[in-house]
Amino acid sequence: MKTNAPTMKDVAREAGVALGTVSKVFNGITVGESYRIKVETAAQKLGYQVNQYARGLRASKTYTVAVILPGVDHPFFAALAQHLCTALAQRDHRMLLYVTASRPDMEQLCVKMVRQNRVDGIIGLTYNPLQIDDDLPFVSIDRSFAADVPCVASDNYSGGRIAAEKLLELGCQRLAFLRIGSANPSETDKRGDGFEMVCRTRNIHYDAIRLKDGEDLAQFKEFFRSHMKGGKIDIDGFFCSTDLLAWRIQQMLQELGIRVPEDVQIIGFDGIRRFGGESLYCSTIVQPVQKIAETSVDLLLDKDRANAPSLICLPVAYAPGGTTRE
């Protein structure tokens, strides 16, 4: 009995096609649909597995992409990692995940490790300064580094605008924007910009409180107390820069005896869903996380990267999640 693993020659013989046709199919080169089906059917029947290592040596590729994320304990980042892994697998690539806890030194170390491990490129979500080698393909999520480094982001400005308009539509008369995030500029800053534009255009009084990562969230509670009189707060609509912040703000308000959404309404940003269910954490501006992942992978693996756009903004949408009065 034949005990050796099947080879490409065995697949070609089983499929009744030339060896070159088999090679083209396994290397992603276009062939006639009927030939592709024959080859894949024969490979499945024989149990043939593509030798990715040998394939990579021939093509000077590793078919591995590094992904740098602040963490995977946040539901949005976890969902993004899952969709990136799926999108890469569909393109016959593996994902090497680096988690940095948003530390600049860890992020730069990851780039160095990526160089040592020889990957075909990096997809990174980082809000810190980062040195990127010119010859290593890089796609950024949420932050523009340079004109020749593609950035994929949600339409954050439109998201902030939609949030303000929705709160006003639902009857709110005095609004506030609350943010906690990196001190380094990023596309996410535009969430507050869109919100404030609507308020100024429509002559709506609003407050804006922006904290940096690591600052004490108790400052938000002090802000709430300063706007309370007789057990009531004079702000009735909040837009929070993330769903996680919206959830925390809801807890703070309830501790002060303020009901959500009866007394105040809250809209977050991300569209994250609770683990084990489909319910949203809060009313929110939903980011197209799957599309963000797929677009990032497409840009990174595109052979014609010279014409890649410097910024791609993907549309967002509002979804009620219990913290507004629909």
C-alpha positions as CSV (number, residue, x, y, z in Angstrom):
1,M,0.0,0.0,0.0
2,K,1.1,3.6,-0.7
3,T,1.8,5.3,2.6
4,N,3.5,8.5,1.5
5,A,1.5,11.8,1.5
6,P,-0.1,12.6,-1.9
7,T,1.8,15.0,-4.1
8,M,0.9,17.6,-6.7
9,K,1.6,15.0,-9.4
10,D,-0.9,12.6,-7.7
11,V,-3.5,15.5,-7.8
12,A,-2.8,16.2,-11.4
13,R,-3.2,12.5,-12.3
14,E,-6.4,12.2,-10.4
15,A,-7.8,15.4,-11.9
16,G,-6.7,14.6,-15.4
17,V,-5.0,17.9,-15.8
18,A,-1.4,19.1,-16.3
19,L,0.9,19.6,-13.3
20,G,1.2,23.3,-14.2
21,T,-2.6,23.7,-13.9
22,V,-2.5,22.2,-10.4
23,S,0.4,24.6,-9.5
24,K,-1.6,27.6,-10.7
25,V,-4.7,26.6,-8.7
26,F,-2.7,26.2,-5.4
27,N,-0.8,29.5,-6.0
28,G,-4.0,31.5,-6.6
29,I,-3.4,32.0,-10.4
30,T,-6.5,32.2,-12.5
31,V,-7.5,29.1,-14.5
32,G,-10.7,28.0,-16.1
33,E,-13.4,27.3,-13.5
34,S,-13.9,23.7,-14.6
35,Y,-10.1,23.1,-14.1
36,R,-10.2,24.7,-10.7
37,I,-13.1,22.5,-9.6
38,K,-11.3,19.3,-10.9
39,V,-8.1,20.2,-9.1
40,E,-9.9,21.0,-5.8
41,T,-12.1,17.9,-6.0
42,A,-9.0,15.7,-6.6
43,A,-7.1,17.3,-3.8
44,Q,-9.9,16.8,-1.3
45,K,-10.3,13.2,-2.4
46,L,-6.6,12.4,-2.0
47,G,-6.3,14.4,1.2
48,Y,-3.6,16.7,-0.3
49,Q,-2.4,19.6,1.8
50,V,-0.6,22.6,0.3
51,N,2.9,22.9,1.8
52,Q,2.7,26.6,2.8
53,Y,6.3,26.7,3.8
54,A,7.6,25.5,0.4
55,R,5.0,27.7,-1.3
56,G,6.3,30.7,0.6
57,L,9.9,30.0,-0.3
58,R,9.0,29.9,-4.0
59,A,7.0,33.1,-3.8
60,S,9.3,34.9,-1.3
61,K,6.3,35.2,1.0
62,T,5.3,33.8,4.3
63,Y,1.5,34.1,3.9
64,T,1.5,35.5,7.4
65,V,0.2,38.9,8.4
66,A,0.9,40.6,11.8
67,V,-2.0,42.3,13.6
68,I,-1.2,44.8,16.3
69,L,-4.1,45.6,18.7
70,P,-4.3,47.4,22.1
71,G,-6.0,44.3,23.6
72,V,-8.7,41.7,23.0
73,D,-10.5,42.2,26.4
74,H,-12.5,45.0,24.8
75,P,-15.5,43.5,22.8
76,F,-14.8,45.8,19.8
77,F,-11.2,44.8,19.6
78,A,-12.1,41.1,20.1
79,A,-14.6,41.3,17.2
80,L,-12.1,43.1,15.0
81,A,-9.5,40.4,15.7
82,Q,-12.0,37.7,14.8
83,H,-13.0,39.4,11.5
84,L,-9.4,40.0,10.6
85,C,-8.5,36.4,11.2
86,T,-11.4,35.3,9.0
87,A,-10.6,37.7,6.2
88,L,-7.0,36.6,6.1
89,A,-7.9,32.9,6.2
90,Q,-10.2,33.5,3.2
91,R,-7.2,34.9,1.4
92,D,-5.1,31.8,2.4
93,H,-3.1,33.8,5.0
94,R,-2.4,33.3,8.7
95,M,-2.7,35.9,11.4
96,L,0.0,36.6,14.0
97,L,-1.6,38.6,16.8
98,Y,0.3,41.0,19.0
99,V,-1.4,42.6,22.0
100,T,0.2,45.7,23.4
101,A,-2.0,47.2,26.2
102,S,-1.7,50.5,24.3
103,R,2.0,50.8,25.4
104,P,4.2,52.7,22.9
105,D,7.2,50.6,23.8
106,M,5.3,47.4,23.3
107,E,4.0,48.5,19.9
108,Q,7.5,49.4,18.7
109,L,8.8,46.1,20.0
110,C,6.1,44.3,18.0
111,V,7.3,46.0,14.8
112,K,10.8,44.8,15.6
113,M,9.6,41.3,16.3
114,V,7.6,41.3,13.1
115,R,10.8,42.1,11.2
116,Q,12.5,39.1,12.8
117,N,9.6,36.7,12.1
118,R,9.3,37.8,8.5
119,V,5.7,38.5,7.8
120,D,4.2,39.9,4.6
121,G,2.8,43.0,6.3
122,I,1.2,44.6,9.3
123,I,-2.4,45.7,10.1
124,G,-2.2,47.9,13.2
125,L,-4.6,49.7,15.5
126,T,-2.4,52.0,17.6
127,Y,-2.9,55.5,19.0
128,N,0.8,56.1,19.7
129,P,3.7,57.3,17.6
130,L,5.2,54.4,15.6
131,Q,8.2,54.0,13.4
132,I,7.2,52.1,10.3
133,D,9.8,50.7,7.8
134,D,9.2,52.0,4.3
135,D,9.5,48.5,2.7
136,L,7.1,46.7,5.0
137,P,3.5,46.9,3.9
138,F,1.4,48.5,6.6
139,V,-2.3,49.4,6.9
140,S,-3.5,51.5,9.8
141,I,-6.9,51.3,11.5
142,D,-8.3,54.6,12.9
143,R,-5.1,56.6,12.7
144,S,-3.3,58.3,9.7
145,F,0.5,58.0,9.9
146,A,1.5,59.2,6.5
147,A,0.1,59.7,3.0
148,D,1.6,56.5,1.8
149,V,0.2,54.4,4.7
150,P,-3.4,53.5,4.0
151,C,-5.8,54.2,6.9
152,V,-9.2,52.5,7.3
153,A,-11.7,54.0,9.6
154,S,-15.4,54.5,10.2
155,D,-16.9,57.8,9.2
156,N,-16.4,59.2,12.7
157,Y,-17.5,62.7,11.8
158,S,-20.8,61.5,10.4
159,G,-21.2,59.3,13.5
160,G,-20.9,62.3,15.8
161,R,-23.3,64.3,13.7
162,I,-25.9,61.4,13.6
163,A,-25.7,61.1,17.4
164,A,-26.4,64.8,18.0
165,E,-29.3,64.8,15.5
166,K,-30.8,61.7,17.1
167,L,-30.7,63.1,20.6
168,L,-32.4,66.3,19.4
169,E,-34.9,64.3,17.5
170,L,-35.7,62.4,20.7
171,G,-36.5,65.6,22.6
172,C,-33.2,66.4,24.3
173,Q,-32.6,70.2,24.7
174,R,-29.1,70.4,26.4
175,L,-26.4,68.1,25.3
176,A,-22.9,67.0,26.3
177,F,-20.1,65.1,24.7
178,L,-17.9,62.9,26.9
179,R,-14.6,61.3,25.7
180,I,-11.7,59.4,27.2
181,G,-8.9,58.4,24.8
182,S,-5.4,58.9,23.5
183,A,-3.7,62.3,23.6
184,N,-2.4,61.5,20.1
185,P,-4.5,62.7,17.2
186,S,-6.6,60.0,15.4
187,E,-9.7,59.6,13.3
188,T,-11.8,59.0,16.4
189,D,-11.3,62.6,17.4
190,K,-13.8,63.5,14.6
191,R,-16.6,62.0,16.6
192,G,-16.7,65.0,18.9
193,D,-16.2,67.3,15.9
194,G,-19.3,66.1,14.1
195,F,-21.3,66.3,17.3
196,E,-20.2,69.9,18.0
197,M,-20.9,71.0,14.5
198,V,-24.6,70.0,14.8
199,C,-24.9,71.8,18.1
200,R,-23.3,75.0,16.8
201,T,-25.3,75.0,13.6
202,R,-28.6,74.5,15.4
203,N,-27.6,76.9,18.2
204,I,-27.9,74.2,20.9
205,H,-26.1,74.7,24.2
206,Y,-23.6,71.8,24.9
207,D,-20.7,70.9,27.0
208,A,-17.7,68.8,26.0
209,I,-15.5,67.0,28.5
210,R,-12.4,65.2,27.1
211,L,-10.1,63.1,29.3
212,K,-6.9,61.4,28.4
213,D,-6.3,57.7,28.9
214,G,-5.3,57.1,32.5
215,E,-7.1,60.1,33.9
216,D,-9.6,59.6,36.7
217,L,-13.1,59.0,35.5
218,A,-14.4,60.6,38.7
219,Q,-14.0,63.9,36.9
220,F,-17.1,63.0,35.0
221,K,-19.1,62.5,38.2
222,E,-17.9,65.8,39.5
223,F,-19.1,67.4,36.3
224,F,-22.6,65.8,36.8
225,R,-22.8,67.0,40.3
226,S,-22.0,70.6,39.2
227,H,-25.0,70.4,36.9
228,M,-27.5,69.0,39.5
229,K,-30.0,70.9,41.5
230,G,-32.8,69.4,43.6
231,G,-31.8,65.9,42.6
232,K,-32.2,66.6,38.9
233,I,-29.5,67.3,36.2
234,D,-29.9,70.0,33.7
235,I,-28.3,68.0,30.9
236,D,-30.7,65.5,29.2
237,G,-28.6,64.1,26.3
238,F,-25.1,62.5,26.4
239,F,-23.0,61.4,23.5
240,C,-20.1,59.2,24.6
241,S,-17.1,58.4,22.5
242,T,-17.4,54.7,23.0
243,D,-20.0,52.2,24.2
244,L,-17.8,51.2,27.1
245,L,-17.7,54.8,28.3
246,A,-21.5,55.1,27.8
247,W,-22.0,52.0,30.0
248,R,-19.7,53.5,32.7
249,I,-21.5,56.9,32.5
250,Q,-24.9,55.2,32.9
251,Q,-23.6,53.5,36.2
252,M,-22.4,56.9,37.5
253,L,-25.7,58.6,36.8
254,Q,-27.7,55.9,38.4
255,E,-25.5,56.2,41.5
256,L,-26.5,59.8,41.6
257,G,-30.2,58.9,41.3
258,I,-30.5,59.9,37.6
259,R,-32.5,57.5,35.6
260,V,-31.5,56.4,32.1
261,P,-33.3,56.8,29.7
262,E,-36.2,58.4,31.7
263,D,-34.2,61.5,32.9
264,V,-31.3,61.5,30.5
265,Q,-30.6,59.7,27.2
266,I,-27.2,58.3,26.2
267,I,-25.7,57.3,22.8
268,G,-22.4,55.6,22.6
269,F,-20.1,54.7,19.7
270,D,-18.9,51.2,18.5
271,G,-22.0,49.0,18.2
272,I,-20.6,46.3,20.5
273,R,-22.8,43.5,21.6
274,R,-22.9,41.5,24.8
275,F,-21.1,38.2,24.8
276,G,-23.5,35.3,24.4
277,G,-26.3,37.5,23.0
278,E,-27.2,40.0,20.4
279,S,-28.3,42.8,22.7
280,L,-26.4,46.1,22.5
281,Y,-24.7,47.6,25.5
282,C,-26.4,50.9,24.8
283,S,-28.0,53.0,22.0
284,T,-25.0,53.4,19.7
285,I,-23.4,54.5,16.5
286,V,-22.5,51.1,14.9
287,Q,-19.1,50.7,13.3
288,P,-19.0,48.2,10.3
289,V,-16.3,46.1,12.1
290,Q,-16.4,43.3,9.5
291,K,-16.1,45.7,6.6
292,I,-13.2,47.4,8.4
293,A,-11.4,44.1,8.7
294,E,-12.0,43.0,5.1
295,T,-11.0,46.4,3.7
296,S,-7.8,46.4,5.7
297,V,-6.9,43.0,4.4
298,D,-7.7,43.9,0.8
299,L,-5.5,47.0,1.0
300,L,-2.6,45.1,2.6
301,L,-2.6,42.3,0.1
302,D,-3.3,44.4,-3.0
303,K,-0.4,44.0,-5.4
304,D,-0.8,47.6,-6.6
305,R,-0.3,49.4,-3.3
306,A,1.1,52.5,-5.0
307,N,-2.4,53.7,-5.8
308,A,-3.9,52.9,-2.5
309,P,-5.9,55.7,-1.0
310,S,-4.5,57.4,2.1
311,L,-7.9,57.2,3.9
312,I,-11.0,55.1,3.5
313,C,-14.0,56.1,5.6
314,L,-16.7,53.5,6.0
315,P,-20.4,54.4,6.7
316,V,-21.8,54.1,10.2
317,A,-25.5,53.7,11.4
318,Y,-27.5,54.4,14.5
319,A,-29.1,51.6,16.5
320,P,-31.3,51.9,19.6
321,G,-30.1,49.9,22.5
322,G,-32.1,50.9,25.6
323,T,-30.5,54.1,26.7
324,T,-32.7,56.3,24.5
325,R,-36.5,56.8,24.4
326,E,-37.5,55.5,21.0
